[in-house]
Amino acid sequence: MATRSQTVLKCGMSAIALLSIALTGAPAAAQTAKQFSIFENLTLSPNFSPNPATVRGISGGARPAAEIAGRADTATGPCVGFVDEQPDHTMELTQFFNYLSLQVQSPEDTTMVIRGPGGSWCNDDYENANPGIAGQWLSGTYQIWIGSYERDRYTPYVIRVTNQR
């Protein structure tokens, strides 16, 4: 059975490709699909470029965020909303970051869960209705889930990652 992420990706990419073929021809479909990639992963070193780095996705799922985080609240905020079983993104940090900021931008109220070296962190309203987490980050692999407040409600988002204050 396909996950929500796989289904959304396949349906969304197919629709974009078909629309591009119909309007402009086959070569444009490949370019359009590349421009609108979602659920990508990141590997970052301290002087990464472009800065900010961005990844896109669709929030939501059926599993309570607190179950993924293993608790209801963290030092960075509450673990609320609903997410997928699998993370939306992974982020590999090749070295320690004295400062790194992840901020979600979405037209709807979204939530975030991150699991990685040292534990789990959640956030809800870092900037208005958008979640974010900023501070020091250990090197290693982080799993990132972006959630929605309603079970099985899906909303597009962009995550901006920067090491600039």
C-alpha positions in Angstrom: 0.0 0.0 0.0 1.4 3.4 -1.0 1.9 6.0 1.8 0.1 9.4 1.6 3.4 11.0 0.6 3.9 8.6 -2.3 0.3 9.0 -3.4 0.3 12.8 -3.3 3.7 12.9 -5.0 2.6 10.6 -7.8 -0.8 12.3 -8.3 0.7 15.8 -8.1 3.6 15.1 -10.4 1.4 13.3 -12.9 -1.0 16.2 -13.0 1.8 18.7 -13.5 3.4 16.6 -16.2 0.2 16.1 -18.1 -0.7 19.8 -17.9 2.8 20.7 -19.1 2.6 18.3 -22.1 -0.8 19.5 -23.1 0.2 23.2 -22.9 3.9 23.3 -24.0 5.2 19.9 -25.1 7.1 17.0 -23.4 10.4 18.8 -22.6 8.6 21.3 -20.4 7.1 18.5 -18.4 10.5 17.2 -17.2 11.5 20.8 -16.3 8.2 21.5 -14.5 8.5 18.3 -12.5 12.0 19.2 -11.4 11.0 22.7 -10.3 8.2 21.3 -8.1 9.9 18.4 -6.4 8.5 17.6 -2.9 9.6 15.5 0.0 13.3 16.1 -0.7 16.1 15.5 1.8 19.0 17.8 2.9 22.7 17.3 3.5 24.2 20.4 5.0 27.7 21.6 6.0 28.4 24.9 7.9 28.9 27.0 4.7 26.1 25.5 2.7 24.7 27.2 -0.4 22.2 28.3 -1.3 21.4 29.8 2.1 18.6 29.5 2.9 18.1 25.9 1.7 14.5 25.0 0.9 12.5 21.8 0.7 8.8 21.4 -0.1 6.1 19.0 1.0 2.5 18.4 2.0 1.7 18.4 5.7 -0.6 16.0 7.6 -1.4 12.4 8.2 -3.3 10.1 10.5 -0.8 9.6 13.4 -0.7 11.9 16.4 2.5 13.9 16.5 3.0 13.1 20.2 3.3 9.4 19.3 6.1 10.2 16.8 7.9 12.4 19.4 7.3 10.0 22.2 5.9 12.8 24.4 3.3 15.5 24.5 5.6 18.5 25.1 9.3 19.4 24.5 11.5 22.3 25.4 10.8 23.8 22.0 7.0 23.4 22.1 4.0 21.1 22.2 3.7 18.0 20.1 0.4 18.6 18.4 -1.3 17.8 15.2 -1.3 14.7 12.9 1.6 13.5 10.7 2.5 10.6 8.4 4.1 7.4 9.8 7.3 8.1 7.8 9.2 11.4 8.0 8.6 13.9 5.3 12.3 14.8 5.1 15.6 13.7 6.5 18.4 16.3 7.1 22.0 15.2 7.5 24.2 17.7 9.2 27.9 16.9 8.5 29.2 18.9 11.4 28.0 20.7 14.6 26.1 23.9 13.9 26.3 26.7 16.5 23.2 28.1 15.0 20.6 26.7 12.5 17.0 27.7 12.0 14.3 25.6 10.4 11.0 27.5 9.6 7.9 26.3 7.9 5.9 28.6 5.6 2.4 27.4 4.8 -1.0 29.0 4.1 -2.5 26.8 6.9 -1.6 26.3 10.6 1.0 23.5 10.6 3.1 21.7 13.3 6.5 20.1 13.4 8.3 17.1 14.9 12.0 16.5 14.6 13.9 13.4 15.9 17.6 13.3 15.8 20.8 13.2 17.9 19.9 14.1 21.4 16.1 13.5 21.2 12.9 14.8 19.9 11.7 18.4 19.4 8.3 19.8 18.5 6.9 23.2 17.7 3.6 24.8 16.7 3.6 28.6 16.5 7.2 29.8 16.1 6.2 32.6 13.8 2.4 33.2 13.7 0.8 29.9 12.8 4.0 28.4 11.3 6.3 26.1 13.3 10.1 26.5 13.5 13.1 25.5 15.6 16.3 27.4 16.0 19.5 27.0 18.0 22.5 24.7 18.2 22.4 21.4 16.3 24.6 18.3 16.7 26.0 16.6 13.6 24.0 13.6 12.5 20.7 12.6 10.8 17.4 14.3 11.7 13.9 13.1 10.7 11.4 15.8 10.0 7.6 15.6 10.1 5.2 18.4 9.2 1.7 18.0 10.6 -1.7 19.5 10.3 -4.2 20.1 13.1 -6.9 17.9 11.5 -6.4 14.2 10.9 -5.8 13.5 7.2 -5.9 17.2 6.2 -3.1 18.0 3.7 -1.5 21.4 3.1 1.5 22.5 1.0 4.5 24.0 2.8 8.1 25.1 2.3 10.8 24.7 4.9 13.5 27.3 5.0 16.8 26.3 6.6 19.5 28.9 7.3 22.5 29.3 9.6 22.2 33.1 9.5 20.5 34.9 12.4 
